[in-house]
């Protein structure tokens, strides 16, 4: 069991990290703290640059991954949940269907149910979990070819495998039901969609360091 907290991620560090990146890249400094400093908000506009890393419709866009990396430059021990077509890398992946990305790496990747993530990984083992679940019944059945996931169960399962102080980044068109006794809600980043794309946003949750 790994209980040490390697990262100290706060709304302030998220805003400062991203806006520093944006200045270098010539992008708008589009993340902001609320006046109490406890949460942040922002918006990213990709224009028509929604290219992803494969032909798989459920994949993250490249802009998603680059900008999320900017918010937390060192993600420590990272899990991609509902990993889809994310290629192998210095992180773990969990998906119900690895056919879209090829073979899993033993000891790192899992074919399984996201509502049971705690059965595949050790407690308190991840600094960051990035989750891109099917957003709706349509996305589940027509794009991901699976049943609609119980998102509340996923958040509870993720809580068990996150380190205290660890971060869950949740991509969705709606805010999932979450427990205030388990997580602090840090804020969200809305994606301004181009024509033909659904509205969605990234919600950031932090596992409470003591419950």
C-alpha positions in Angstrom: 0.0 0.0 0.0 1.3 3.4 -1.0 0.0 6.2 1.2 2.6 9.0 0.7 1.4 12.1 -1.1 3.8 13.0 -3.8 1.9 16.0 -5.3 0.5 19.1 -3.7 -2.2 20.1 -6.1 -4.5 23.0 -5.4 -6.8 25.3 -7.4 -4.0 27.9 -7.2 -1.3 25.6 -8.6 -3.6 24.4 -11.4 -4.4 28.0 -12.5 -0.7 29.1 -12.2 0.6 26.1 -14.1 -1.8 26.4 -17.0 -1.6 30.2 -17.4 2.2 30.0 -17.4 2.0 27.4 -20.2 -0.5 29.6 -22.0 1.8 32.6 -22.0 4.6 30.6 -23.6 2.2 29.2 -26.2 0.5 32.4 -27.0 -2.8 31.2 -25.7 -5.3 33.1 -23.5 -4.6 32.8 -19.8 -8.1 31.4 -19.4 -8.1 29.8 -15.9 -9.0 31.8 -12.9 -9.4 31.5 -9.1 -12.7 32.4 -7.4 -12.2 35.1 -4.8 -12.0 32.7 -1.9 -9.2 30.7 -3.6 -10.9 27.4 -2.9 -12.1 26.7 -6.5 -11.1 27.6 -10.0 -12.9 28.0 -13.3 -12.0 28.5 -16.9 -12.6 27.7 -20.6 -10.6 26.3 -23.4 -11.4 27.0 -27.1 -9.8 24.6 -29.5 -11.4 26.1 -32.6 -11.5 23.2 -35.1 -8.5 21.5 -33.6 -10.2 18.4 -32.2 -7.8 15.9 -33.8 -7.3 12.8 -31.7 -4.7 10.1 -31.7 -6.8 7.5 -33.6 -9.9 7.0 -35.6 -11.7 5.8 -32.4 -14.5 8.3 -31.7 -14.2 8.1 -28.0 -10.6 9.2 -27.9 -9.3 12.3 -26.1 -8.3 15.1 -28.4 -4.6 15.9 -28.5 -5.5 19.4 -27.1 -7.1 17.7 -24.1 -4.0 15.8 -23.2 -1.6 18.7 -23.8 -3.5 21.2 -21.8 -4.3 18.8 -18.9 -0.6 18.0 -18.7 0.0 21.8 -18.4 -2.4 22.0 -15.4 -0.5 19.3 -13.5 3.0 18.9 -15.1 4.0 16.1 -12.9 1.1 13.6 -12.6 3.1 11.1 -10.6 1.5 7.6 -10.7 -1.2 8.1 -13.3 -4.2 6.0 -14.3 -6.2 6.5 -17.5 -9.7 5.2 -16.7 -11.9 4.4 -19.7 -8.6 4.6 -21.6 -10.0 3.9 -25.0 -7.3 4.5 -27.6 -4.7 6.1 -25.3 -1.4 4.5 -26.3 0.8 2.7 -23.8 3.1 4.9 -21.8 4.4 5.6 -18.3 1.0 5.1 -16.7 -1.7 2.5 -16.2 -4.8 2.0 -18.3 -8.2 0.4 -17.6 -10.8 -0.2 -20.2 -13.5 -2.8 -20.8 -12.3 -3.3 -24.4 -8.6 -3.2 -25.4 -9.3 -4.1 -28.9 -9.2 -0.4 -29.9 -5.6 0.0 -28.6 -4.0 -3.4 -28.9 -2.4 -5.6 -26.2 -2.3 -4.5 -22.6 1.0 -4.4 -20.6 0.9 -7.0 -17.8 1.1 -5.5 -14.4 0.1 -2.0 -15.7 -3.0 -2.3 -17.8 -6.3 -4.0 -17.0 -9.3 -5.1 -19.1 -12.1 -4.7 -16.6 -15.1 -2.8 -15.2 -14.4 0.8 -14.0 -16.9 0.4 -11.2 -14.5 -2.2 -9.8 -11.2 -0.4 -10.3 -10.4 -1.0 -6.6 -10.3 -4.8 -7.3 -7.5 -4.4 -9.9 -5.2 -1.9 -8.2 -3.8 -1.4 -4.7 -5.4 1.0 -2.3 -3.9 4.5 -2.2 -1.7 3.9 -5.3 -2.4 6.7 -7.8 -1.6 10.4 -7.7 -3.9 11.2 -10.6 -6.8 9.4 -12.3 -8.0 10.8 -15.6 -11.5 9.5 -16.6 -13.3 9.8 -19.9 -16.5 7.7 -19.5 -19.2 7.3 -22.0 -21.3 10.5 -21.5 -24.7 9.2 -22.3 -26.7 6.1 -23.4 -26.0 7.1 -27.1 -22.3 7.4 -26.5 -22.3 4.1 -24.6 -24.1 2.0 -27.2 -23.2 3.7 -30.5 -19.6 4.7 -29.9 -18.2 2.7 -27.0 -20.3 -0.4 -27.7 -21.1 -1.0 -24.0 -23.7 -0.4 -21.4 -24.1 3.0 -19.7 -21.7 3.0 -16.7 -22.8 3.7 -13.1 -20.7 6.9 -12.6 -21.4 7.2 -8.9 -19.9 3.7 -8.3 -16.9 4.6 -10.4 -16.2 7.7 -8.2 -16.4 5.5 -5.1 -14.1 2.9 -6.6 -11.6 5.5 -7.7 -11.6 7.0 -4.2 -10.1 3.7 -2.9 -7.2 3.7 -5.3 -6.3 7.4 -5.2 -3.7 8.5 -2.6 -4.9 11.0 0.0 -4.7 14.3 -1.7 -4.8 12.6 -5.1 -6.7 14.1 -8.1 -9.5 12.8 -10.2 -10.0 14.6 -13.5 -13.4 13.7 -14.9 -14.5 14.5 -18.5 -18.2 14.6 -19.0 -21.1 16.7 -20.2 -22.7 16.6 -16.7 -21.3 16.6 -13.1 -21.5 13.1 -11.6 -22.9 12.5 -8.1 -19.9 12.7 -5.7 -19.5 12.5 -1.9 -18.3 15.6 0.0 -17.0 13.2 2.7 -14.7 11.6 0.1 -13.7 14.5 -2.3 -13.2 18.2 -2.4 -14.4 19.7 -5.6 -11.6 22.0 -7.0 -13.3 23.4 -10.1 -13.9 22.8 -13.8 -12.7 23.8 -17.3 -15.4 24.1 -20.0 -14.5 23.2 -23.6 -16.0 25.6 -26.0 -17.2 23.2 -28.8 -16.9 23.7 -32.5 -19.9 23.0 -34.7 -21.0 19.4 -34.3 -19.3 18.7 -31.0 -21.1 18.2 -27.7 -20.6 20.5 -24.7 -18.4 19.0 -22.0 -16.0 20.0 -19.3 -13.3 18.6 -17.1 -14.2 18.5 -13.4 -11.3 18.3 -10.9 -11.8 16.4 -7.6 -9.3 15.9 -4.8 -9.4 13.0 -2.4 -9.7 14.3 1.1 -6.5 13.7 3.1 -8.5 12.7 6.1 -12.1 11.5 6.3 
